[in-house]
Every structure is written in structure tokens, then in C-alpha cells.
Amino acid sequence: MDHHIPMHALPEEIQKMLPEEKVCKYCGVSYLILHEFKAMEEKVKAMEKEMKFYQGSVDREKRLQEKLHSLSQELEQYKIDNKSKTESKIYFRLILRLEVEHCQLKERMPDLQHSVTEPYIGL
């Protein structure tokens, strides 16, 4: 907190007052610092409000970190699933290609068809 340094000295009449004349009889605070005390109270209230906001930020950040972690795991699982699906598609394309080539080979070589046994392709 900034320390307030007065630019001018207190008037002489206030300086000559007895201490009990300068103090609030209800709260005991000097009238000379009462305005500073009130300003400090306002700053404390503002800081408490800011602390509540930051506490909420911590909670929000924790929830967001958990959600990010969960989404990262989901993404990794999707990558694994996608890789598996891609590998399956490649496998089925190869099988299809082999079957097509086998049929083409059979068409080109009708004489050898009887002597060559058909390969086992399990789908």
C-alpha cells in the first residue's frame, strides 16, 4: 500500500489540540487518519472480491485441466481406432486385389486352371 506523505504541515491550531480532542470517542481512531482508514477498508473489500474471483479461476482451471486430459485420452483412442480401421481397409483392399488378380490369372490361363488349386482366401 502506498504511504501518503502530506504536502503541507497541519495547521498550528490542530497541532496544539490535545490527543483526546483528535480521536473519535466512538471508535478511538484519530480524525487525522480516519479517511486513510476508510480508504484502506475499501481496498481490502476490493482485494477480497478479487481473491474470490481468483479462487473461482483456480477451480475453473482445475476443471478445464481435467477436461483437457479426458479429451486428450479420447483423441489418442480415436487415433488408435482409426489406425486399426485403416489397417483393416488396407487388408481388405489387398484381399480384393488378390482375388481380382486370381480371377484374371484364371482367365488368361484356362489350360492350367485344372492343374492349379485355388488358394484359400478366408473372408
Distance bins in CASP14 RR format, pairs under 12 A and 6 or more apart:
PFRMAT RR
TARGET T0000
AUTHOR 0000-0000-0000
RMODE 2
METHOD distances of the structure
MODEL  1
1 36 0 0 0 0 1 0 0 0 0 0 0
1 37 0 0 0 0 0 1 0 0 0 0 0
1 39 0 0 0 0 1 0 0 0 0 0 0
1 40 1 0 0 1 0 0 0 0 0 0 0
1 41 0 0 0 0 0 1 0 0 0 0 0
1 42 0 0 0 0 0 1 0 0 0 0 0
1 43 1 0 0 1 0 0 0 0 0 0 0
1 44 0 0 0 0 1 0 0 0 0 0 0
1 47 0 0 0 0 0 1 0 0 0 0 0
2 36 0 0 0 0 0 1 0 0 0 0 0
2 39 0 0 0 0 0 1 0 0 0 0 0
2 40 0 0 0 0 0 1 0 0 0 0 0
2 43 0 0 0 0 0 1 0 0 0 0 0
3 33 0 0 0 0 0 1 0 0 0 0 0
3 36 0 0 0 0 1 0 0 0 0 0 0
3 40 0 0 0 0 0 1 0 0 0 0 0
4 32 0 0 0 0 0 1 0 0 0 0 0
4 33 0 0 0 0 1 0 0 0 0 0 0
4 35 0 0 0 0 1 0 0 0 0 0 0
4 36 1 0 0 1 0 0 0 0 0 0 0
4 37 0 0 0 0 0 1 0 0 0 0 0
4 39 0 0 0 0 1 0 0 0 0 0 0
4 40 0 0 0 0 0 1 0 0 0 0 0
5 36 0 0 0 0 0 1 0 0 0 0 0
6 14 0 0 0 0 0 1 0 0 0 0 0
6 32 0 0 0 0 1 0 0 0 0 0 0
6 33 0 0 0 0 0 1 0 0 0 0 0
6 35 0 0 0 0 0 1 0 0 0 0 0
6 36 0 0 0 0 0 1 0 0 0 0 0
8 14 0 0 0 0 0 1 0 0 0 0 0
9 15 1 0 0 1 0 0 0 0 0 0 0
10 16 0 0 0 0 1 0 0 0 0 0 0
10 17 0 0 0 0 1 0 0 0 0 0 0
10 22 0 0 0 0 1 0 0 0 0 0 0
10 30 0 0 0 0 0 1 0 0 0 0 0
10 31 0 0 0 0 0 1 0 0 0 0 0
10 32 1 0 0 1 0 0 0 0 0 0 0
10 33 0 0 0 0 0 1 0 0 0 0 0
11 17 0 0 0 0 1 0 0 0 0 0 0
11 32 0 0 0 0 0 1 0 0 0 0 0
13 21 0 0 0 0 0 1 0 0 0 0 0
13 22 0 0 0 0 0 1 0 0 0 0 0
14 21 0 0 0 0 1 0 0 0 0 0 0
14 22 1 0 0 1 0 0 0 0 0 0 0
14 30 0 0 0 0 0 1 0 0 0 0 0
14 31 0 0 0 0 1 0 0 0 0 0 0
14 32 1 0 0 1 0 0 0 0 0 0 0
15 21 0 0 0 0 0 1 0 0 0 0 0
15 22 0 0 0 0 1 0 0 0 0 0 0
15 32 0 0 0 0 0 1 0 0 0 0 0
16 22 0 0 0 0 0 1 0 0 0 0 0
17 23 0 0 0 0 1 0 0 0 0 0 0
17 30 0 0 0 0 0 1 0 0 0 0 0
17 31 0 0 0 0 1 0 0 0 0 0 0
17 32 0 0 0 0 1 0 0 0 0 0 0
19 28 0 0 0 0 0 1 0 0 0 0 0
19 30 0 0 0 0 1 0 0 0 0 0 0
19 31 0 0 0 0 0 1 0 0 0 0 0
19 32 0 0 0 0 0 1 0 0 0 0 0
20 28 0 0 0 0 1 0 0 0 0 0 0
20 30 0 0 0 0 0 1 0 0 0 0 0
20 31 0 0 0 0 0 1 0 0 0 0 0
21 30 0 0 0 0 0 1 0 0 0 0 0
21 31 0 0 0 0 1 0 0 0 0 0 0
21 32 0 0 0 0 0 1 0 0 0 0 0
22 28 0 0 0 0 0 1 0 0 0 0 0
22 29 0 0 0 0 1 0 0 0 0 0 0
22 30 1 0 1 0 0 0 0 0 0 0 0
22 31 1 0 1 0 0 0 0 0 0 0 0
22 32 1 0 0 1 0 0 0 0 0 0 0
22 33 0 0 0 0 1 0 0 0 0 0 0
22 34 0 0 0 0 0 1 0 0 0 0 0
23 29 1 0 0 1 0 0 0 0 0 0 0
23 30 1 0 1 0 0 0 0 0 0 0 0
23 31 1 0 0 1 0 0 0 0 0 0 0
23 32 0 0 0 0 1 0 0 0 0 0 0
23 33 0 0 0 0 0 1 0 0 0 0 0
23 34 0 0 0 0 1 0 0 0 0 0 0
24 30 1 0 0 1 0 0 0 0 0 0 0
24 31 1 0 0 1 0 0 0 0 0 0 0
24 32 0 0 0 0 0 1 0 0 0 0 0
24 33 0 0 0 0 0 1 0 0 0 0 0
24 34 1 0 0 1 0 0 0 0 0 0 0
24 37 0 0 0 0 0 1 0 0 0 0 0
24 38 0 0 0 0 0 1 0 0 0 0 0
25 31 0 0 0 0 0 1 0 0 0 0 0
26 34 0 0 0 0 0 1 0 0 0 0 0
27 33 0 0 0 0 0 1 0 0 0 0 0
27 34 0 0 0 0 1 0 0 0 0 0 0
27 37 0 0 0 0 1 0 0 0 0 0 0
27 38 0 0 0 0 0 1 0 0 0 0 0
27 41 0 0 0 0 0 1 0 0 0 0 0
28 34 0 0 0 0 1 0 0 0 0 0 0
28 37 0 0 0 0 0 1 0 0 0 0 0
29 35 0 0 0 0 0 1 0 0 0 0 0
29 36 0 0 0 0 1 0 0 0 0 0 0
29 37 1 0 1 0 0 0 0 0 0 0 0
29 38 0 0 0 0 1 0 0 0 0 0 0
29 40 0 0 0 0 0 1 0 0 0 0 0
29 41 0 0 0 0 0 1 0 0 0 0 0
30 36 0 0 0 0 1 0 0 0 0 0 0
30 37 0 0 0 0 1 0 0 0 0 0 0
31 37 0 0 0 0 0 1 0 0 0 0 0
31 38 0 0 0 0 0 1 0 0 0 0 0
33 39 0 0 0 0 1 0 0 0 0 0 0
33 40 0 0 0 0 1 0 0 0 0 0 0
34 40 0 0 0 0 0 1 0 0 0 0 0
34 41 0 0 0 0 0 1 0 0 0 0 0
35 41 0 0 0 0 0 1 0 0 0 0 0
35 42 0 0 0 0 0 1 0 0 0 0 0
36 42 0 0 0 0 0 1 0 0 0 0 0
36 43 0 0 0 0 0 1 0 0 0 0 0
37 43 0 0 0 0 0 1 0 0 0 0 0
37 44 0 0 0 0 0 1 0 0 0 0 0
38 44 0 0 0 0 0 1 0 0 0 0 0
38 45 0 0 0 0 0 1 0 0 0 0 0
39 45 0 0 0 0 0 1 0 0 0 0 0
39 46 0 0 0 0 0 1 0 0 0 0 0
40 46 0 0 0 0 0 1 0 0 0 0 0
40 47 0 0 0 0 0 1 0 0 0 0 0
41 47 0 0 0 0 0 1 0 0 0 0 0
41 48 0 0 0 0 0 1 0 0 0 0 0
42 48 0 0 0 0 0 1 0 0 0 0 0
42 49 0 0 0 0 0 1 0 0 0 0 0
43 49 0 0 0 0 0 1 0 0 0 0 0
43 50 0 0 0 0 0 1 0 0 0 0 0
44 50 0 0 0 0 0 1 0 0 0 0 0
44 51 0 0 0 0 0 1 0 0 0 0 0
45 51 0 0 0 0 0 1 0 0 0 0 0
45 52 0 0 0 0 0 1 0 0 0 0 0
46 52 0 0 0 0 0 1 0 0 0 0 0
46 53 0 0 0 0 0 1 0 0 0 0 0
47 53 0 0 0 0 0 1 0 0 0 0 0
47 54 0 0 0 0 0 1 0 0 0 0 0
48 54 0 0 0 0 0 1 0 0 0 0 0
48 55 0 0 0 0 0 1 0 0 0 0 0
49 55 0 0 0 0 0 1 0 0 0 0 0
49 56 0 0 0 0 0 1 0 0 0 0 0
50 56 0 0 0 0 0 1 0 0 0 0 0
50 57 0 0 0 0 0 1 0 0 0 0 0
51 57 0 0 0 0 0 1 0 0 0 0 0
51 58 0 0 0 0 0 1 0 0 0 0 0
52 58 0 0 0 0 0 1 0 0 0 0 0
52 59 0 0 0 0 0 1 0 0 0 0 0
53 59 0 0 0 0 0 1 0 0 0 0 0
53 60 0 0 0 0 0 1 0 0 0 0 0
54 60 0 0 0 0 0 1 0 0 0 0 0
54 61 0 0 0 0 0 1 0 0 0 0 0
55 61 0 0 0 0 0 1 0 0 0 0 0
55 62 0 0 0 0 0 1 0 0 0 0 0
56 62 0 0 0 0 1 0 0 0 0 0 0
56 63 0 0 0 0 1 0 0 0 0 0 0
56 64 0 0 0 0 0 1 0 0 0 0 0
57 63 0 0 0 0 0 1 0 0 0 0 0
57 64 0 0 0 0 0 1 0 0 0 0 0
58 64 0 0 0 0 0 1 0 0 0 0 0
58 65 0 0 0 0 0 1 0 0 0 0 0
59 65 0 0 0 0 0 1 0 0 0 0 0
59 66 0 0 0 0 0 1 0 0 0 0 0
60 66 0 0 0 0 0 1 0 0 0 0 0
60 67 0 0 0 0 0 1 0 0 0 0 0
61 67 0 0 0 0 0 1 0 0 0 0 0
61 68 0 0 0 0 0 1 0 0 0 0 0
62 68 0 0 0 0 0 1 0 0 0 0 0
62 69 0 0 0 0 0 1 0 0 0 0 0
63 69 0 0 0 0 0 1 0 0 0 0 0
63 70 0 0 0 0 0 1 0 0 0 0 0
64 70 0 0 0 0 0 1 0 0 0 0 0
64 71 0 0 0 0 0 1 0 0 0 0 0
65 71 0 0 0 0 0 1 0 0 0 0 0
65 72 0 0 0 0 0 1 0 0 0 0 0
66 72 0 0 0 0 0 1 0 0 0 0 0
66 73 0 0 0 0 0 1 0 0 0 0 0
67 73 0 0 0 0 0 1 0 0 0 0 0
67 74 0 0 0 0 0 1 0 0 0 0 0
68 74 0 0 0 0 0 1 0 0 0 0 0
68 75 0 0 0 0 0 1 0 0 0 0 0
69 75 0 0 0 0 0 1 0 0 0 0 0
69 76 0 0 0 0 0 1 0 0 0 0 0
70 76 0 0 0 0 0 1 0 0 0 0 0
70 77 0 0 0 0 0 1 0 0 0 0 0
71 77 0 0 0 0 0 1 0 0 0 0 0
71 78 0 0 0 0 0 1 0 0 0 0 0
72 78 0 0 0 0 0 1 0 0 0 0 0
72 79 0 0 0 0 0 1 0 0 0 0 0
73 79 0 0 0 0 0 1 0 0 0 0 0
73 80 0 0 0 0 0 1 0 0 0 0 0
74 80 0 0 0 0 0 1 0 0 0 0 0
74 81 0 0 0 0 0 1 0 0 0 0 0
75 81 0 0 0 0 0 1 0 0 0 0 0
75 82 0 0 0 0 0 1 0 0 0 0 0
76 82 0 0 0 0 0 1 0 0 0 0 0
76 83 0 0 0 0 0 1 0 0 0 0 0
77 83 0 0 0 0 0 1 0 0 0 0 0
77 84 0 0 0 0 0 1 0 0 0 0 0
78 84 0 0 0 0 0 1 0 0 0 0 0
78 85 0 0 0 0 0 1 0 0 0 0 0
79 85 0 0 0 0 0 1 0 0 0 0 0
79 86 0 0 0 0 0 1 0 0 0 0 0
80 86 0 0 0 0 0 1 0 0 0 0 0
80 87 0 0 0 0 0 1 0 0 0 0 0
81 87 0 0 0 0 0 1 0 0 0 0 0
81 88 0 0 0 0 0 1 0 0 0 0 0
82 88 0 0 0 0 0 1 0 0 0 0 0
82 89 0 0 0 0 0 1 0 0 0 0 0
83 89 0 0 0 0 0 1 0 0 0 0 0
83 90 0 0 0 0 0 1 0 0 0 0 0
84 90 0 0 0 0 0 1 0 0 0 0 0
84 91 0 0 0 0 0 1 0 0 0 0 0
85 91 0 0 0 0 0 1 0 0 0 0 0
85 92 0 0 0 0 0 1 0 0 0 0 0
86 92 0 0 0 0 0 1 0 0 0 0 0
86 93 0 0 0 0 0 1 0 0 0 0 0
87 93 0 0 0 0 0 1 0 0 0 0 0
87 94 0 0 0 0 0 1 0 0 0 0 0
88 94 0 0 0 0 0 1 0 0 0 0 0
88 95 0 0 0 0 0 1 0 0 0 0 0
89 95 0 0 0 0 0 1 0 0 0 0 0
89 96 0 0 0 0 0 1 0 0 0 0 0
90 96 0 0 0 0 0 1 0 0 0 0 0
90 97 0 0 0 0 0 1 0 0 0 0 0
91 97 0 0 0 0 0 1 0 0 0 0 0
91 98 0 0 0 0 0 1 0 0 0 0 0
91 121 0 0 0 0 0 1 0 0 0 0 0
91 122 0 0 0 0 0 1 0 0 0 0 0
91 123 0 0 0 0 0 1 0 0 0 0 0
92 98 0 0 0 0 0 1 0 0 0 0 0
92 99 0 0 0 0 0 1 0 0 0 0 0
92 121 0 0 0 0 0 1 0 0 0 0 0
92 122 0 0 0 0 0 1 0 0 0 0 0
92 123 0 0 0 0 1 0 0 0 0 0 0
93 99 0 0 0 0 0 1 0 0 0 0 0
93 100 0 0 0 0 0 1 0 0 0 0 0
94 100 0 0 0 0 0 1 0 0 0 0 0
94 101 0 0 0 0 0 1 0 0 0 0 0
94 121 0 0 0 0 0 1 0 0 0 0 0
94 123 0 0 0 0 0 1 0 0 0 0 0
95 101 0 0 0 0 0 1 0 0 0 0 0
95 102 0 0 0 0 0 1 0 0 0 0 0
95 119 0 0 0 0 0 1 0 0 0 0 0
95 120 0 0 0 0 0 1 0 0 0 0 0
95 121 1 0 0 1 0 0 0 0 0 0 0
95 122 1 0 0 1 0 0 0 0 0 0 0
95 123 1 0 0 1 0 0 0 0 0 0 0
96 102 0 0 0 0 0 1 0 0 0 0 0
96 103 0 0 0 0 0 1 0 0 0 0 0
96 121 0 0 0 0 1 0 0 0 0 0 0
96 123 0 0 0 0 1 0 0 0 0 0 0
97 103 0 0 0 0 0 1 0 0 0 0 0
97 104 0 0 0 0 0 1 0 0 0 0 0
97 121 0 0 0 0 0 1 0 0 0 0 0
98 104 0 0 0 0 0 1 0 0 0 0 0
98 105 0 0 0 0 0 1 0 0 0 0 0
98 118 0 0 0 0 0 1 0 0 0 0 0
98 119 1 0 0 1 0 0 0 0 0 0 0
98 120 0 0 0 0 0 1 0 0 0 0 0
98 121 1 0 0 1 0 0 0 0 0 0 0
98 122 0 0 0 0 0 1 0 0 0 0 0
98 123 0 0 0 0 0 1 0 0 0 0 0
99 105 0 0 0 0 0 1 0 0 0 0 0
99 106 0 0 0 0 0 1 0 0 0 0 0
99 118 0 0 0 0 0 1 0 0 0 0 0
99 119 0 0 0 0 1 0 0 0 0 0 0
99 120 0 0 0 0 0 1 0 0 0 0 0
99 121 1 0 0 1 0 0 0 0 0 0 0
99 122 0 0 0 0 0 1 0 0 0 0 0
99 123 0 0 0 0 1 0 0 0 0 0 0
100 106 0 0 0 0 0 1 0 0 0 0 0
100 107 0 0 0 0 0 1 0 0 0 0 0
100 121 0 0 0 0 0 1 0 0 0 0 0
101 107 0 0 0 0 0 1 0 0 0 0 0
101 108 0 0 0 0 0 1 0 0 0 0 0
101 119 0 0 0 0 0 1 0 0 0 0 0
101 121 0 0 0 0 0 1 0 0 0 0 0
102 108 0 0 0 0 0 1 0 0 0 0 0
102 109 0 0 0 0 0 1 0 0 0 0 0
102 113 0 0 0 0 0 1 0 0 0 0 0
102 116 0 0 0 0 1 0 0 0 0 0 0
102 117 0 0 0 0 0 1 0 0 0 0 0
102 118 1 0 0 1 0 0 0 0 0 0 0
102 119 1 0 0 1 0 0 0 0 0 0 0
102 120 0 0 0 0 0 1 0 0 0 0 0
102 121 1 0 0 1 0 0 0 0 0 0 0
103 109 0 0 0 0 0 1 0 0 0 0 0
103 113 0 0 0 0 0 1 0 0 0 0 0
103 118 0 0 0 0 0 1 0 0 0 0 0
103 119 0 0 0 0 0 1 0 0 0 0 0
103 121 0 0 0 0 0 1 0 0 0 0 0
105 112 0 0 0 0 1 0 0 0 0 0 0
105 113 0 0 0 0 1 0 0 0 0 0 0
105 116 0 0 0 0 1 0 0 0 0 0 0
105 118 0 0 0 0 0 1 0 0 0 0 0
105 119 0 0 0 0 0 1 0 0 0 0 0
106 112 0 0 0 0 1 0 0 0 0 0 0
106 113 1 0 1 0 0 0 0 0 0 0 0
106 114 0 0 0 0 0 1 0 0 0 0 0
106 115 0 0 0 0 0 1 0 0 0 0 0
106 116 0 0 0 0 1 0 0 0 0 0 0
106 117 0 0 0 0 0 1 0 0 0 0 0
106 118 0 0 0 0 1 0 0 0 0 0 0
106 119 0 0 0 0 0 1 0 0 0 0 0
107 113 0 0 0 0 1 0 0 0 0 0 0
108 116 0 0 0 0 0 1 0 0 0 0 0
109 115 0 0 0 0 1 0 0 0 0 0 0
109 116 1 0 0 1 0 0 0 0 0 0 0
110 116 0 0 0 0 0 1 0 0 0 0 0
END
